[in-house]
Amino acid sequence: MRLLATACRPQYDPGMSDRKTRITVTVDPAMAAYAERLVKAGRADSVSAVVNEALGAARRRDHRARELFAEAAERADRAKVARMLAHVEAQAARLPASHR
């Protein structure tokens, strides 16, 4: 499996630049096989490229979610939010200490 470097002579993706950081990860066998299939099918340059793209996609999703949250927060009725928070805090204050 290309995910693991050989003990004697590590093999590196020729497309990797010196600016990248080398890390060691453990993935589920099915995910490793999937990454290998993408490479064999020519849909990715390397397993490293598959992982890098997956992390990039997750980062883009997280960034977009933060943008959407910020946009929603800008549209929020601050007085209504304050009333709702006060209501939640009043309910929490009535809970037994062991549940707070």
Secondary structure, DSSP 4 states (H G I P E B T S, - for coil): -TTSPPSSS----TT--TTSPP------HHHHHHHHHHHHTTS-S-HHHHHHHHHHHHHHHHHHHHHHHHHHHHHS-HHHHHHHHHHHHHHHHTS-GGG-
